Amino acid sequence: MSVEAQDTAKRLRAIGDELADRFYERADVVRTLVVALLAGRHSLLLGPPGTAKSELARELTGRIEGAAYWEILLSKFTAPTRMFGPIDVAALARGEYRQVYEGRATTAHVAFIDEIFKCSTAALNETLGYLNERIYHPENGGEPIRCPLIAAITASNELPGEQDAAALYDRLLVRIEVGYLEDPSNFAALVRSAVSRPAAPTRTTVDLAALRHAVSEGVPAVEVPDAVVDAVCTLRAALRRRELVASDRRWRQAVGLLQASAYLDGRETVGETDLPVLTHVLWDTPAQRPTVEREVLHLVNPDAKEALDLADTIEELETQLDAMAGQSREALSEWVIKKAHHRLATAGKRLETLRREAAKAGRSTTAIDRVSGRQRAVRARVLTEALGVDASTVQAQL
């Protein structure tokens, strides 16, 4: 990679690290959004209200120096002109029918579209054209306008329920689930941040021209070796056996994500460590995502596959903790002593070993880190809810 490309990748990694530090339990979300941006593909943040979807999207897109940013909250009544350009009233008074495009989707390099599936019927076709081909057809029937959009980040609290909205859903290559904070210590830190005045954080930026060059020239130049192509073909066959079928278009576009992942890490060739990004591409419903993740990791990362098996144990313990709500502190303490403590501690130690082995072998530790985060979160819940430990002191005991 050239010096300029290395600098762009380094800046994007720094941006990802800064956002991961600021937004608790969002490291994988941040990296995936950056990869999607580098690939020039649209992404969806799917989750309930109050999970920082909008704030995260704004903070990421705000790090692109010189970029025109556009944001909108859609509803069933949003008119196309509100999105792409209102009528020029002064020109209309002179008998001219023109639209004002400045500050609208038509001039944006990056965009955030909230409640994407509430797009009005009137605006649907123009929104599809905007996302698909980056074009807008003016209201007066003039020549289509080429829009400079690199990529859009979209958000929704729910999956699309209507066929029209499903067409939009299909155009969002990357789909990321975002939930509420799980670790009580992270939640305690979030509460403290509401009343504290922390020092201004480091704020790395990347220049628009550098990003556009990466998207149009750098990422497509990343080599995709035959071994990775074979792995993708094997994955497709495995998912089809599970009756999970993605379109040929989706698979083809996913290759750009693999290239973007390698570029972000400063590599000129895609490797197996880039394949986990496909876990955010090849499912239609959240219930399918764990199956996709297991097939991906079974193919490329035996350490991560064992980590997911440990995740099942951790989830089982959390389910038991939920079922014991309302029981006496004595009963909860007995359950901790006889079952939870040993199984959580064993899982934690094994995860640490798996991470060391994966890192030593040069394999991705993303999935292992995520399961380790779940282990710490469940252990923190056990300490606070079953043993009565103060949430603000839990982190020091993990």
Salt bridges, closest charged atoms under 4 A:
ASP7 OD2 - ARG11 NE 3.25
GLU18 OE1 - ARG63 NH1 2.59
ASP28 OD2 - HIS280 NE2 2.98
GLU55 OE2 - ARG22 NH2 2.80
GLU59 OE1 - ARG22 NH1 2.96
GLU59 OE2 - ARG63 NE 3.01
GLU59 OE2 - ARG203 NE 3.63
GLU71 OE2 - ARG58 NH2 2.73
ASP88 OD2 - ARG98 NH2 3.66
GLU96 OE2 - ARG94 NE 3.89
GLU96 OE1 - ARG98 NH1 3.40
GLU115 OE1 - LYS118 NZ 3.19
GLU126 OE1 - HIS137 ND1 3.76
GLU158 OE2 - LYS118 NZ 3.95
GLU162 OE1 - LYS76 NZ 3.60
ASP170 OD2 - ARG171 NH1 2.86
ASP170 OD2 - ARG249 NH2 2.12
GLU177 OE1 - ARG289 NE 2.85
GLU182 OE1 - ARG374 NH1 2.84
ASP248 OD1 - ARG236 NH2 3.92
ASP265 OD1 - ARG31 NH1 3.25
ASP265 OD2 - ARG267 NH2 3.07
ASP274 OD1 - ARG267 NH2 2.64
ASP284 OD1 - ARG175 NH1 3.02
GLU293 OE1 - ARG289 NH1 3.37
GLU293 OE2 - ARG370 NH2 2.35
GLU295 OE2 - ARG242 NH2 3.27
ASP303 OD2 - ARG363 NH2 2.39
GLU306 OE2 - ARG350 NE 2.70
ASP309 OD1 - ARG294 NH1 3.20
ASP309 OD2 - LYS305 NZ 3.99
ASP312 OD2 - ARG294 NH2 2.73
GLU315 OE2 - ARG374 NH2 2.98
GLU316 OE1 - ARG343 NH2 3.42
GLU318 OE1 - ARG374 NH2 2.39
GLU318 OE2 - ARG381 NH1 2.91
ASP322 OD1 - ARG381 NH2 2.76
GLU334 OE2 - LYS338 NZ 2.73
ASP369 OD1 - ARG355 NE 2.58
GLU385 OE2 - ARG381 NE 2.85
